[in-house]
Amino acid sequence: MKILNRVIDYIDDKEIKITLYINKMHILNYLEIIDFDDKKITIKYNKGLIIIKGNNLMISKLLNDEALITGFIKTVEIGENNEWKNLS
């Protein structure tokens, strides 16, 4: 049963996943894009908000739960339960 539970957890994973690249950011399992322009993008996930700040920001790929942000990313802030973490 442990193996079956691991497979189910893997397939039905809803945790936010963020991967940073040079001038790109991949986000998986977000809930909603709240606001965006070329300098700031705000994204809601199951525990809070993600705020991406930079220049020439663009949402290059957009699916139901997956987004690719491109541009010059200066800062990434993650808010979880009213606590903020800065990834930059």
C-alpha positions as CSV (number, residue, x, y, z in Angstrom):
1,M,0.0,0.0,0.0
2,K,2.9,2.4,0.6
3,I,3.9,2.2,-3.0
4,L,0.4,2.9,-4.2
5,N,0.1,5.9,-1.9
6,R,3.4,7.3,-3.2
7,V,2.2,6.9,-6.8
8,I,-1.1,8.6,-6.0
9,D,0.8,11.5,-4.2
10,Y,3.1,11.9,-7.2
11,I,0.3,12.0,-9.8
12,D,-2.0,14.2,-7.7
13,D,0.7,16.6,-6.4
14,K,-0.8,20.1,-5.7
15,E,2.3,21.7,-4.1
16,I,3.6,24.8,-5.8
17,K,6.8,24.3,-7.7
18,I,9.0,27.2,-8.8
19,T,12.1,26.8,-11.0
20,L,14.3,29.8,-11.7
21,Y,16.4,30.0,-14.8
22,I,18.4,32.9,-16.2
23,N,15.6,35.4,-17.3
24,K,12.9,32.8,-16.9
25,M,10.7,31.4,-14.1
26,H,8.5,28.3,-14.4
27,I,5.6,28.0,-12.0
28,L,3.6,24.8,-11.6
29,N,0.4,24.3,-9.5
30,Y,-0.6,28.0,-9.1
31,L,-4.3,28.9,-8.6
32,E,-4.7,32.3,-10.3
33,I,-2.8,35.2,-11.9
34,I,-4.1,38.1,-9.9
35,D,-2.3,41.0,-11.7
36,F,0.4,41.5,-14.2
37,D,2.3,44.1,-16.2
38,D,5.8,44.4,-17.5
39,K,7.3,45.3,-14.1
40,K,5.3,43.1,-11.6
41,I,3.3,39.8,-11.7
42,T,1.2,38.6,-8.7
43,I,0.2,35.0,-8.6
44,K,-2.0,33.2,-6.1
45,Y,-1.2,29.7,-4.9
46,N,-2.8,27.4,-2.3
47,K,-0.9,29.0,0.7
48,G,-0.5,32.6,-0.3
49,L,1.0,34.9,-3.0
50,I,4.0,35.0,-5.3
51,I,5.2,38.5,-6.4
52,I,7.7,38.7,-9.2
53,K,9.3,42.1,-9.9
54,G,11.6,43.0,-12.8
55,N,11.7,44.6,-16.3
56,N,10.1,43.5,-19.5
57,L,8.2,40.7,-17.7
58,M,5.9,38.6,-19.9
59,I,3.9,35.5,-19.4
60,S,5.2,33.3,-22.2
61,K,3.4,30.1,-21.5
62,L,0.0,29.9,-19.8
63,L,-1.9,26.7,-18.9
64,N,-4.5,26.0,-16.2
65,D,-1.9,25.4,-13.5
66,E,1.4,26.2,-15.3
67,A,3.1,29.4,-16.3
68,L,6.4,30.5,-17.7
69,I,7.5,34.1,-16.9
70,T,10.2,35.6,-19.0
71,G,12.1,38.9,-18.7
72,F,14.7,40.4,-16.4
73,I,13.6,39.1,-13.0
74,K,14.9,41.2,-10.1
75,T,13.1,39.8,-7.1
76,V,10.7,36.9,-6.2
77,E,8.8,37.1,-3.0
78,I,6.7,34.3,-1.6
79,G,4.0,35.0,1.0
80,E,2.8,32.1,3.0
81,N,0.5,32.5,6.0
82,N,1.3,36.3,6.1
83,E,5.1,35.6,6.2
84,W,7.2,36.7,3.3
85,K,10.4,35.1,1.9
86,N,12.6,36.8,-0.7
87,L,14.2,34.4,-3.1
88,S,16.4,36.9,-4.9
